[in-house]
Amino acid sequence: MEIMAKNKKQHVGLIFGGNSSEHDVSKRSAHNIFDAMDKDKYKVSLFLMTKSGYILGNEASARVFNGEPEDVVAKEELAKLDHKNPLAPVINLGGVSNIDVFFPIIHGNLGEDGTIQGLLRLLQKPYVGTGVLGSAMSFDKDITKKILQLAGVRTTHYEVITPMTSEQYTYQKLSDELGKTLFVKPANQGSSVGIHKVENEADYLEGVRDAFRYDSKVLVEEAIEGPEELEISVLGNHHPIVSKVGAIKVPKSDAFYTYDNKFVDASHVEFDVPVDISDRLAEEITEMGLETYRALGLKGMARIDYLVSQDSVPYVSEVNTLPGFTNISLYPQLFAASGISYTELIDRLIQLAIEEFERQSKILYDFKPLDPKDQIIKKN
């Protein structure tokens, strides 16, 4: 990577939006990240990924960022593209030169599943967050649980159903194995989209039907009795640090921390940051978080969610490699409570991205030339 001239602003490409149910959440996160950036240090170019998965250039993205209707702007810009060009969905990334580091904040599909990370790796540019494999494993709740089980990290029991196997898994069968109360959720989805708490056959069938709208692999999990929902934030590459522990308290009338709680109306949700828990529980949650981070090979950042039972046993519930940066998101709140301001957090994430890129650039690949004679296929 070209060495930065002293006092030169770093050019950051902020990618947001996305082809997922969390499109608007990502837009909110991008606004907060942009506002927190020290403009004396950074020049920022904006790249909106539309709901259809096309990336818009800086000028068009800025129009949407500043309040113009996205659908109108996207329609105008997509009409200008040559859709026969296989690079049409990403070609606008080439409209801005000399980007030093990308900051993707696309939640969900194409953003947290390793897709955008693979693209940025092909572009040979540093980017904030975990790489392709860690992103893909963490986004798939089934794979996450399998890796954590191998690493000895406690997580809830579950079964996986697909359209091919769903008839084999009746509510009766699963409730006999996992308990009367079950959670049904898409394996690859975020922000509580498609999640259902079920306690009978009819609700189970409806929950599975809805979950299959969002993924072809669905988890059915045991319920933890009267759980407390706790979270930590993690920051770093090979020597990560962990924030203080926070808690989310939803109204008793709600079965769990829903999408509406998070983004539509959070007025009845309480955030306890940091939460008052025993030193023993805080230490166990911290160590489980570090073990999870290492087992999944995470870099840059992650928010790790826990369910804690009534007898104070913590279970890792979910791992978010591109956590929310909205006004109520706990990732930045937890670090603020731990002494790291929003602006400093952005600085550290960008520096971690550059450090990881430089580390990977030193990895050697031995290209041994083949003798052309060896490639000749002898005919009988």
TITOR-512921 format. One record per atom (N, C-alpha, C): x, y, z. Coordinates in steps of 0.05 Angstrom, whole numbers, plus 5000, padded with zeros to 4 digits. Example, Ala and Ser with C-alpha at 12.3 -4.5 7.8 and 13.67 -1.06 7.14 Angstrom:
BEGIN
526448865156524649105156526449345156525749555142527349795143525850015157
END
This chain:
BEGIN
501749765000500050005000501750255000501050454985502650694984502650835011505150915019505451045045504151325045502651385065501251635066503151865071502852075056504452315061503552435088505552555101504952665128502752875125500852855144498553045145496553015122496952825104495052785083492552645094490252735086487852615095487552335083486652145099486051875088483351885074483351765051480851755035479351505041477051535053475351305062472951275043472551035034470150975018468050845036465950985042463850885061461650755044461450485047459450335031457150265050454650325041452350275059449950205042447750145055445250055041445149755040444949645016445149355013442549225004442848984994440648824984439748635007438648755028437748595051435548745066434348595084432248705101433248925119435848955122437049155139438049395124437049435100437949655083437749925097435449995108435150255121436750275147437150045161438750045185441650135177442650025155445350085146445550385140443550495128443650785122443850955147442450875168442651015193445450985205446550735203449250695213451250865199450950885172452851045156452851335164450451445169450251725177451851775203451551595222452851625248455951605245456851415229459651375224460851625210459451725190460251955176460552195195458452235211458452465230460752445250461452195258463552155278466352175267466652165241469352175229470552455233473052465240474452715242475152815214473753015205474153105177476853235172478353295193481153385190482953155183482052905188483652675183482752525158480152545151479052375131477552535109477952445085476152525063474352285058471752325055469952105053468452105027468451885013466851844989464651644996462251684986459951524993459151334970458551094978457650894958455150754969452850814958450350684966449950434949449550204963448649964949445649974949444349974926441449984924440249724934437549734937436149494946436349264926437049334901437349124880440249034878442049144895444849044896446749194878445949424867447749584850448949804867451549854863452950064877452850324861451950544874451850804862454450954868455151144850457451304853457151514876459351654881459451844903457352064901457052184877455252404874452352314878451552094866448751994869448251904898450251774909450051674937449651904956451152124951450952364968448152484967446952474943444252574940442252424958442452164959440752004976441552055005444052065011445052105038443952365049443652565032442652825041439652865039438252645033435352655036433652615011434852594987433252554963432152274964429752224952428551954952430351754938431051544952432951354941431851224916429351144915428251004892428451174866428051434869428151614846431051634836432951684855435751704847436751444835436051224848437050964838436050904810433550964805432350924778433851084757434451334763435951504745438751394739440151304760442851214758443050944744441250764751441350494739440750504709439150704700438550744672441050814656443050924669445551004655447450774651447050554664448950334663448450154639450650034630450549824609450149564624447749464625447149224641448248964628449248984603450548764591453348724602454348934614457048914626456848764652458248544655458048384680458948534705460448754701461348914723459449144730457249154716455349374721454549424750454049214766453249254793455349404810457949384803460049494820461749704805461049764780462849924764463150204775461150304790461350574800463450604822464550384832466750404851469250524838469350504812471650614797471350904791469151034799468751314793470251494812471451384834472951544853475751424855477751584853480451474853481851514880483951364884485651394908484251354934482551154936481351084962483450924978483951005002485950875019484750635034482250665042481050445058478050465055476750235053473850215051472650155079470350275084468950225109466150125101465849855097463249745091461549725116459149835114457349815137454649715127454749515109452449385099451749155117449549175131448648965149447148745133447548495141446048285129447248185102445448095085446147985059447948165043450048055031452048185014454048345031453448395056455248565073456648405095455148255110456248105132456847815125456147735101456547455094459047395078460847585076463447545063463447635034461147715023461047794995462548054989461948265004463248524999466148505007466848335026469648295034471248175012469947974998471347854975471848044953469848224947470248424927472448614934472548704958474648894966477348774967477448514973480048374971481048364942479148304924479948314895480948584886479748794898480649064892483249134905484248954922486848994936486849254952484749284968484449524985483849435014484949585033484249525061481249575066480049425084477349475091476849415120475049565132474349535160472849275165473649125185472148895193473448625186472048415191473048145188473148065158474847875152475247785125473047595115473547475092471447325079470447085096472346925105471546675119470246735146471446915161470246975187467547105185467147265164464547395160462447185153463247005134461346805125460546615147462446525163461846345185460146475206460746725212459246855234456346925225456046975199453347055189451446815190452546575186450946335186450746225214448446255227448146175255448745885260448145715240448645425243451645375244453145495225456045465224457345585249456345815257457445945282457245755305454845635309454445455331456245205329456545105305458344865302461244935310462245165301464945245308465245285338463245415350463345465379463245215395461645025386461544765399464344625398465644635375468344525373470344665391469944925395471745085412471045065441468844925448468044905476466645145487465545305470464045545479461045475481459845535504457145465509455145615491453345475478451245595462448745415464446545515455444045375458443845135440442244925448441744695431439744765409440044625387438344695364438344475344436444495325436444325301436244505277437144395254436944545229434944405211433144555199431344445179431644595153431144455131431144555104428544485091427944595067425544525053425344225048427644085046427743805040427143635065427743755089427543595114425343695132424043905125422144035144419943845153419043675135416843485142417643295164420243245166421243055186421243175214421243445215421443585241418743715249417143555261414543665271415043815297413143975305413344115330413543915353412043695352412143495373414943375376416143305354418843195354420843385366420743635357422643835367422143915396419643935403419144015431419843795450419643535442420543315459423643335463425043425443427943445444428943695458427643925451428744185458427044335479424644245484422844385503420444495490418444565506415844655495416144925480417745105491418045365479420545355460420145435435422245425415422545695401424845745391425345975374425945875346424545985326424945925298426246165285428446125271429846355259431346275233431446445214433146395190436046375198437546195186440346165192442046405184441246525161442846745151441046995149440947145171439247385172440047535197439247785199439947945222437648115232438248265253436348465264433648335271433748085280431347945289429247905267430047925242428147885220427547595217424947525215424047245211424247075235424547185259424747025283422047005297421446765306418846715319419246555345417846635366417646465390415146305388415346045390413045875386412645675409410145605414409445425436407345225428406645215403404645015394405144955364403744755354404144665327403444885306401145025310400345225290402345445288403245555311405245765311407845675299408545425305411045315294410945305264408845205253408645185224408645455211407345655223407345925212410146055215411445995237414146105241416145995220415945735215417645605195417145715167414545745161413845855135414946135131414746295151415846565149418846575148420146405164423146395165424246315138422846135124423746045098423546265077422146475083422046705064424746845063426346805084428846955087431346775083431046515084433346345080432346055074434045895063433345625057434245435079435345545100436245395123435145535148433745385164432345505188433245355213433845515234434545395260432045385278431845175292429845155314431445105340431245305358432945315382431345275407432645165427431445145453431145435465429345475483429045725497430345705524431745925531432945935557430946065576430545935599428446025618429046305629427146485624427346765634429946895630430946905605433646995600434047305603436447375611437347655609438947675584438547885568440047925543442348115548444748005547447148165551448848175526450548385523452148415499454848525507456948455491459548585493460348675465462148865464463448955439466348875440467348785417470148705415471548875394473948955399475449125380478349025378479248975354482048895351482448675330485048625324485748405306486848175322489448165326490647935341490647975371490248225380490148275409487648435415485348315412482848465416482348545444480848755447479948845474476948825475475848795499473048755503471848985520469549075512468249295527467049185553465949365568464249285591461749155580460349015598457948865590455549045592453749025571451249175571448848995571446549105577444148945578441949085562440148915550437749015537435348905552433549075559431148995574428749075558427348875546425048935530422548905547420349025538417849005553416948715557415748655579414948375585412948275565411548455552409548375532410748285506413448335502414848245478416347985484416247805464417547545468420547565468421647755453424547785451425148065439427648125434428548385424428048385393425748495385424848475358425948695340425548675314426348885295425049145303422449135310421049385317422249515342422949345362424349445386426949595378428349475359430949585353430849835336428949855317429150065297426650225293424350125300421850265295421050435319420850305342420150445367421550315390423750445398425350345420424750485446422550635447421950795470421350625495420550375492419950205515422250015521424450035506426749865511428750005529429749865549431649985567434449875561436450055561439249975557440750025582441949825593443449855618446449825611447850055609450550065599452250225618454150095632454549805634452549695654452049435652450149305669451449215695449949215717450949145743450648835746452748695741452748405745455148325761455248075770457447985787460047985771462248015785464848005773465347735759464347525772464647255761463347225734460847325732459347315707460647485685461447725693462747905674465347785663466847655680469347525671468747295653466747135659466046905642465046995615463447205614462447315589464747425572466547565585468847675571470647455559471147245575472847035565471446875542468846825545467346695524467446865498467347135501467447305478470047295464472247285479474947265467475246995453474346785466474546515454472846505428470546625428468846635404470246795382471347015388472847195369475147035356476646895373478946745362478046505346475946355355475046115342474046175314472746405310471646485284473546645267475946695278477946845263477147125257475947265276474847535271477047745272476547965258478448195257476748445259478048655269476848915269474848955291472448845288470348885308468348655307466848635329464448465330462948535355460348495354458648505378457748225383457948135407457247855414454947875434452747735427450347735443450147475460449047505484448747285502445947265513445147025519442846975536443846855562442946985584443846885611441346775625441546535634439346395647438846505675436646425687435946525714438046445735439546225729441646135748444346235739444346455723446846605715448746435698447646275681449346125661449146265634451346365623451246505598451546325574450046385553450246235527450746445505452646395488453046565465450646535446449346755440446946745424447446805394449047015390449447105362452047275361453247275337455647425332455147615308455647875312455248075291457948195283458848145259461448245250461348525239459048625231458648905224456249005240456649055266454449125283453349405277450949455286449749705281451149945293451050175279452050425290449850635290447350535295445050725296445150865323443251045327443251205352442951035377441650805374441250635398442950375397444750355378446350105376448250085399448549845409450249805433453149795427453949725403456849695398458349955405457650185394459150425402458450515430456050465440455350545467457050405488457550145483459049985502461950085504463050165481465850265481465950545493463850705488463750965501463750935531462250745541462250685570464850575580466450475561469050355568471350555564470650805557472751015554473751065526472450945505473250995478470951145464471451395456469351555444468651455416466451545405465551465379467651535358468751775359470851855339473351695342474251635366476651475370476151185361473651085365472950825356473250795325472250995311472550995282475451005274477051175287479951185281481250915285480550785307481850525312481050315291478450315283477550115264478950155237479350405229480650455204483650375205484950435228487750355231488050045232486149915245486149625245485849505217484249625201483849535173486449555158487849775161490449815147492549625157492649575183494549395195494049105184491549025183490948755173491648725144491048935128491848925100494848895096496349055112499249035110500348765119499048645139499848385147499348175125497048185113496447995092498148045067499048285063500748345039503448215041504248135066506848015070506747705067504347595064504047305060505147235033506847035032508146945007506546734992506446764966505246554949507346464929508046214930510146104913509046024886509746174866508846124839511045974824510845714824512845544811512145504782513745604763513045574734513145274726511345214708511244944697512644934671514044714666515344674640513144634619513144794598511044754577510944474566513144334567513244054556511443874573511243944600509643774618506743804612505844014597503044054593502043924567503943794552503143654528501943384535499543344526498243084530499042894508500242684516501142484497498742314487498642284461496442124449497441844446495641654451496341374447496641304418
END
